Amino acid sequence: MIDYRILPEHSLIVLCNWGVTPVEEVLTLSQKLRTDPDYSNSYDTIVDNTHQERQYTGEEMRRLSKRRFDPGPSPIKIATIAPSDVTFGMCRMYQIITDAEGHIEAGVFRDAGSALKWLGREGIDVESVFEEIRGVIK
C-alpha cells in the first residue's frame, strides 16, 4: 500500500510505502497527489519504505523515475528512507536516474532523522505521520 499526507506548514509531502505495493498503485497515487488542493510542485518530499515488503525490479524503478513532474520554480528534493540493503540499492538507482534529469535532487537514507536533516526539516515528528498513514495506533 502507499498513501500520503501533505504538510503545507512545512512545505512537505510525506509518502509511506508499506506492504506489497504494485508499481501501478504508485503511479495512480502520483496522479491523485497532483489533484490534492494542498499540493504544490514546490514542496519537497519524504518517502518511508521501512515497512515495504515488495522489492521493485530495475525496470520498475526506471518506470517510476520517468514519471513526469510539473517542476516548480526550483528543483525539489525527494528524501527516501530505505533501511534494508536491497531497498537502499534500488532507491539509489532511482536517485541516479532522477538526478540526471535535473528538476529533482534525490537522496537515500537509512533513517528519518538523516532524511529530515538533508531536507532542512529537522524537528518534524515525521514518524507519527508515517504511523498515521499506515493506520498504526499507539
C-alpha positions as CSV (number, residue, x, y, z in Angstrom):
1,M,0.0,0.0,0.0
2,I,1.0,3.6,-0.4
3,D,-0.5,6.8,0.8
4,Y,0.5,10.3,1.7
5,R,-0.1,13.4,3.8
6,I,0.7,17.0,2.8
7,L,2.1,19.3,5.5
8,P,1.7,22.7,4.0
9,E,3.0,24.4,7.1
10,H,6.4,22.6,6.4
11,S,6.1,22.7,2.5
12,L,6.5,18.9,2.7
13,I,4.8,15.9,1.1
14,V,5.0,12.7,3.3
15,L,4.7,9.4,1.5
16,C,4.6,6.0,3.1
17,N,5.0,2.8,1.1
18,W,4.4,-0.4,3.0
19,G,3.4,-4.0,2.4
20,V,3.2,-5.1,-1.2
21,T,2.6,-2.1,-3.5
22,P,2.4,-2.6,-7.2
23,V,4.0,0.0,-9.5
24,E,0.6,0.8,-10.9
25,E,-0.6,1.8,-7.4
26,V,2.4,4.2,-7.0
27,L,1.7,5.8,-10.4
28,T,-2.0,6.2,-9.6
29,L,-1.2,7.8,-6.3
30,S,1.2,10.2,-8.0
31,Q,-1.7,11.4,-10.2
32,K,-4.1,11.6,-7.2
33,L,-1.5,13.7,-5.3
34,R,-1.3,16.3,-8.0
35,T,-5.1,16.9,-7.7
36,D,-5.0,17.4,-3.9
37,P,-5.8,21.1,-3.1
38,D,-2.9,21.2,-0.7
39,Y,-0.4,20.0,-3.3
40,S,2.3,22.3,-4.6
41,N,5.0,21.4,-7.1
42,S,7.5,23.4,-5.0
43,Y,7.2,21.1,-1.9
44,D,9.9,18.7,-1.1
45,T,9.0,15.0,-0.4
46,I,10.0,12.4,2.2
47,V,9.2,8.7,1.4
48,D,9.3,6.0,4.0
49,N,10.0,2.5,2.7
50,T,10.8,1.0,6.1
51,H,7.8,-1.4,6.0
52,Q,7.9,-2.1,2.3
53,E,7.7,-5.9,1.6
54,R,7.9,-5.8,-2.2
55,Q,11.2,-5.0,-4.0
56,Y,10.9,-3.3,-7.4
57,T,12.8,-4.6,-10.3
58,G,15.3,-2.4,-12.1
59,E,12.8,-1.9,-14.9
60,E,10.1,-0.9,-12.5
61,M,12.4,1.7,-10.8
62,R,13.1,3.1,-14.3
63,R,9.3,3.5,-14.9
64,L,8.9,5.2,-11.5
65,S,11.8,7.6,-12.2
66,K,10.4,8.5,-15.6
67,R,7.1,9.9,-14.2
68,R,6.7,13.4,-15.5
69,F,6.6,16.1,-12.9
70,D,5.4,19.6,-13.2
71,P,8.6,21.2,-12.0
72,G,8.3,24.3,-9.8
73,P,10.4,27.4,-9.9
74,S,13.4,25.5,-8.4
75,P,14.4,21.8,-8.1
76,I,12.7,19.9,-5.4
77,K,14.2,17.3,-3.1
78,I,13.0,13.8,-2.5
79,A,14.4,12.0,0.5
80,T,13.8,8.3,0.6
81,I,14.2,6.2,3.7
82,A,15.4,2.7,2.9
83,P,16.8,0.8,5.8
84,S,17.2,-2.6,4.0
85,D,20.2,-3.1,1.7
86,V,18.1,-4.3,-1.2
87,T,15.6,-1.3,-1.0
88,F,18.5,1.1,-0.4
89,G,20.2,-0.2,-3.6
90,M,17.0,0.1,-5.7
91,C,16.4,3.6,-4.3
92,R,19.9,4.6,-5.3
93,M,19.1,3.6,-8.8
94,Y,16.1,5.9,-8.7
95,Q,18.4,8.7,-7.3
96,I,20.9,8.3,-10.2
97,I,18.2,8.4,-12.8
98,T,16.2,11.4,-11.4
99,D,19.3,13.4,-10.6
100,A,20.3,13.2,-14.2
101,E,17.1,14.9,-15.2
102,G,17.9,18.0,-13.2
103,H,14.5,19.0,-11.7
104,I,14.7,16.6,-8.7
105,E,17.5,16.2,-6.2
106,A,17.1,12.8,-4.7
107,G,18.7,11.4,-1.5
108,V,18.5,7.9,0.0
109,F,18.9,7.5,3.8
110,R,18.7,4.7,6.3
111,D,16.6,6.7,8.8
112,A,14.1,9.5,9.0
113,G,16.4,11.8,11.1
114,S,19.1,11.9,8.4
115,A,16.5,12.4,5.7
116,L,14.9,15.3,7.5
117,K,18.3,16.9,8.2
118,W,19.1,16.7,4.4
119,L,15.7,18.3,3.6
120,G,16.3,21.1,6.2
121,R,13.2,20.0,8.1
122,E,14.7,18.8,11.5
123,G,12.2,18.9,14.3
124,I,9.2,17.5,12.4
125,D,7.7,14.4,14.1
126,V,7.5,12.6,10.7
127,E,7.4,9.1,12.4
128,S,4.0,10.0,13.8
129,V,2.9,11.0,10.3
130,F,4.1,7.7,8.9
131,E,2.2,5.8,11.6
132,E,-0.9,7.8,10.9
133,I,-0.6,7.0,7.2
134,R,-0.2,3.3,7.9
135,G,-3.1,3.3,10.4
136,V,-0.9,2.3,13.3
137,I,-2.4,3.2,16.7
138,K,-0.2,3.7,19.7
